[in-house]
Structure formats: C-alpha cells, structure tokens
C-alpha cells in the first residue's frame, strides 16, 4: 500500500511541475515578464532595475531552474497589492474555499444519492422525471444569475440572509445553494445509472432469494457497488470548487481562493496568481490521491491489483 | 396474412425506403416535442438576432431619460423586459447582445471541434509517440481546472472578444480529442479499414473518407453540448469582467450591469440571465435529437418506429370511432 501511495504521488507531482512550467512559459514567452510583475505605471528605469535584480536577462533555462526551486519553497515573491508574500495570502484564503468545497461536495452527494436511488427504484416515476429535470437545469442555469436571484429574494426582499461576506453560518447558506446546484444535477444522473445497473445484477436476485430485506440489499450490497463512479464524480466536484468557485465567491464576496484570483487579476498581481495556480495544483493532486485510496478501501480488487 | 395486409406491408416498406433523410429527421423532430420547441426557439433567436440591428437597433441608440428604469410592461409603448437606467429597451439590448454571445459560441465550438477531431484522429490512428504527446497534453489540461487556466491566459494576454474566442478554443478541444481518439482506435481495427488498406488506399484517404465520416455523429452530439458549455463559460467570464469588454455587449455583461441595481430594478439582471438559461437549455435538449438524426442507421430505425406507432395509434382511433 505504501509503495502504491508513493508511486501515485510521484506521478502526480509531474502534473504540478508541468502546470508550474506552463505558467512560467506563458509569463516569459508572451511578452515582457517584468511588465507582469510591475505596476502599469512603472518607469523604464524601474523596469530595467527589476530585470537586473530578478535576473530576467538571464538565459531562460536558468530562469526556469530558479523559478522551480523557488516554487518548491513556496516562494513566489511578494504580492504587489498587499505587500505580503504571495503564498501566505493564498494559504490564508485556502481554508475558506475548502470549507465551501467540503460542504458542497457532501451536501450534493447527500441530495443526489437520495433522489438518484429513489429514481432508480421507481423508473419512470416522479423521482425519475425529477432526475432528468435536475440534471438538465444543473448545467444550463448560470450560477451568477442564480446567485443574484437568491440574493434578491432572500436578502433584498425577505431580508433573512446577508448579501455577502463570510463569518457566520448564515453567510454560507446562499453560496452553498448556488454551488450545490450544478454538481447535484450531474451527480444525480450518475447515482441513478449506477444504482440501476446494480439493481439488475444477479447477486441481488440471490440476496432476495435468501430472504434479505430490500433495504438491506440496497444499503449493504447495491450502494457500495455503485459507489465507484459516484465517488469519482464527487471528487471532481470537490476539485472544481476548490479552485473554480471564482464566480460564486465574487458574487457573494466570500474571501476565498476564487475571489483572490479575480482580485489578483484586476490588480495585475501576477505573483499571487502564480501562487494560486501552484497551491491549487497541489490540492488537485492530493484530492486525486485520496480518491485512489478511497477506491482501494471500497473495493478489495483494487487493493489486490496494486499489491501485485 | 391476407392479401390486403401483405400489400400494405409491401407499400410501407417501399414508402420507408423512399423517405428522404430530411423527412426522417423532421418526423423524429415532431415526435419529440421538447426538441421541436427547442429548434423553433433557436431558429427564431438566430433570425431575430441577425435582424436585430434593423429591427430594434433604433431603440437602443437614443437615450430616453423620460422612461428610465421602467419595469416590464406589455402594450404598444410598453417595454416587455423593462428599460435600463438610460431608458433603453432591455429586449432590444438582449437581442443585440445575443449576436456576440451566439457568434462567439459558434466560432469556439467550430474551432475546438475541428482542432479536437484533427488531433484525436491523428493520435488514435498513428498511435505511438504522437499519441502519447497529444494525450498527455489532454490529461494535463483536464487534470487542471480550466477556468483558472483561462483566467491565467487572460491575465497575460488581456481580455476582449478575440482573446476570449482564442482561449476558449484552446482549452475546449480536449473533450472532442479524447472521444475522437477512442473512436478512431476502435474503427481502425475494423474490417472495412483493413479492406481499404488492402486495395491500396493511402492513409490520407482512409482518414478523410473512412474514419472521419464515422465520427460525425458523435461529434455532432458533443458539439451541441459544447454550445452549452461555451455559452456558460463566456457569460461567466463576461460577468466577471474578464471576457467581452464594453462597448461590445454580451448576455453575461448585461447581467453584470444589472447586478448593481438589483434592489430597485430586478429585471435588468433577470432577463439577460433568463436568455442564457433558455438558450443553453434548448441546445442541451436538441442534443438527443441530433444524436439520432446524424446516425443513418438509428435515424431510419427510429423513424420507422415512430411511424409505426403513429399508424398504430390512428388505427386504434379508427377502430374506436367505428
């Protein structure tokens, strides 16, 4: 098992390195890198000096080496806007985004499992139509629009919930609803399909013949076997929010990674953007690793394969 | 089986063989009412947005302080979607904005489909090093959140219509490439490709005349869903102020404009967003119909089924009536 973890980690590190190199190349090949790090008002002398100090006149491979060795130490330079190390800023915002990501993932797993299982148990029933509806509108409702409508209804009209910010559980309700909306639509279809697949499996007939109750069959046999695709999709939901809650965080003024990204872009704060990409890359890698371990925990066959 | 029903069978077989592709497609469309209304809506939208500068263009040119921030109203002088803070008709503005939103979606979908097909077919057909190279790039781009990648590129390259098209195309091709590669790998092992090679077809001919036509069906379905995702991403970017820049307008930008006046004029943000929602829904609904229509085998089979059930239904009705 440990060898397996190490091998997986080894491969995933390549993804982070590749993305970091990509960001580096994008910053160096598409114009003057010094301009990316300096405010727009910088004079020519300032730009020249910046180049000298930070070695932007060196050959590109040497620059890349320096960039990577700094990246490993999480040193991306200082934020131009807040004058603190960029990675500190990112790590400080990360918990708030993870909070949203965990909450959303579990909530949408919960809702999707209930509706999806009911839909699978009664094909063509009301929950089946509900599944179709949710999965359609999960994709086609723009999240920023849904967010604005919820703010209008619950904050402006009814005054029940705050319009933006973070801190109390009340602040988290609206962002959570908007974030749960899309993934649930996708997840519910996956749950329905994979549970339906299991329900027609021969081992369930055996179980039924033995006289096991339907509830027992469902929870003890069908659901664990259907869990594979469900967990895969749920983990991509998590990854999606851990770095892509840009729109929701912006609308609700939730000070997480997404808001930081947008602020970094509108303030032309390239060090922060770089640090964000790197940290997010690590989160992606870790999530995938946990996912693989979960696979192994759920299904003994996976464990056997990796040991062999 | 008596003579008459035999004759009927013969006739229906003849009729089935003679029915054209378009007739089949329309028959299937009519049988699926959701797709039918989606297609009608999309056609109407495209015509209206193409005609909008002539049709409603005059309504958004002049600033009309007499009627600013009017709520939606129906009537000869009414504004069905209300007016904005300069007194401009929102319906007209949404139609004008649809030109940008729809054309960006069309260009990006066309571009990323072509790019994805090309790279996917090459990877799946030639395999080896080039396959590895292309697929590792795909893996990398899929492993990484696309919105963040898009934002990084926009930071460096700047925003604006042309940049949005470029960025969305360059990040959007991976899905098509993956599917095209898998299909190509399956097809190249089939007998008809082997036969083609035996009679001396060059790779180029096999790719163009034997592989590509077989990918059209699945690509068309992906493309109609691609419209949904491009419309959503573009509107999201524009909403954030990272996409389309004024004086150009797109639906996402209109929602962003309305955001500031949410408390006193909800219609400013509501209707552009509803336009995004309905258009995306329509594209997503027709994907099912497209998947049947572009596949010749499925198309005729489904059309026959629909017709048979229709005839059966009429027969039942006749029986009940008599």
Boltz contact constraints between the chains, C-beta under 6 A:
constraints:
  - contact:
      token1: [A, 15]
      token2: [B, 143]
      max_distance: 6.0
  - contact:
      token1: [A, 18]
      token2: [B, 140]
      max_distance: 6.0
  - contact:
      token1: [A, 19]
      token2: [B, 144]
      max_distance: 6.0
  - contact:
      token1: [A, 26]
      token2: [B, 156]
      max_distance: 6.0
  - contact:
      token1: [A, 30]
      token2: [B, 156]
      max_distance: 6.0
  - contact:
      token1: [A, 140]
      token2: [B, 277]
      max_distance: 6.0
  - contact:
      token1: [A, 140]
      token2: [B, 280]
      max_distance: 6.0
  - contact:
      token1: [A, 140]
      token2: [B, 281]
      max_distance: 6.0
  - contact:
      token1: [A, 140]
      token2: [B, 284]
      max_distance: 6.0
  - contact:
      token1: [A, 141]
      token2: [B, 277]
      max_distance: 6.0
  - contact:
      token1: [A, 142]
      token2: [B, 235]
      max_distance: 6.0
  - contact:
      token1: [A, 142]
      token2: [B, 273]
      max_distance: 6.0
  - contact:
      token1: [A, 142]
      token2: [B, 276]
      max_distance: 6.0
  - contact:
      token1: [A, 144]
      token2: [B, 239]
      max_distance: 6.0
  - contact:
      token1: [A, 145]
      token2: [B, 255]
      max_distance: 6.0
  - contact:
      token1: [A, 145]
      token2: [B, 273]
      max_distance: 6.0
  - contact:
      token1: [A, 148]
      token2: [B, 262]
      max_distance: 6.0
  - contact:
      token1: [A, 148]
      token2: [B, 269]
      max_distance: 6.0
  - contact:
      token1: [A, 152]
      token2: [B, 262]
      max_distance: 6.0
  - contact:
      token1: [A, 152]
      token2: [B, 266]
      max_distance: 6.0
  - contact:
      token1: [A, 156]
      token2: [B, 263]
      max_distance: 6.0
  - contact:
      token1: [A, 243]
      token2: [B, 145]
      max_distance: 6.0
  - contact:
      token1: [A, 243]
      token2: [B, 148]
      max_distance: 6.0
  - contact:
      token1: [A, 244]
      token2: [B, 145]
      max_distance: 6.0
  - contact:
      token1: [A, 244]
      token2: [B, 147]
      max_distance: 6.0
  - contact:
      token1: [A, 246]
      token2: [B, 147]
      max_distance: 6.0
  - contact:
      token1: [A, 247]
      token2: [B, 236]
      max_distance: 6.0
  - contact:
      token1: [A, 261]
      token2: [B, 151]
      max_distance: 6.0
  - contact:
      token1: [A, 265]
      token2: [B, 155]
      max_distance: 6.0
  - contact:
      token1: [A, 273]
      token2: [B, 155]
      max_distance: 6.0
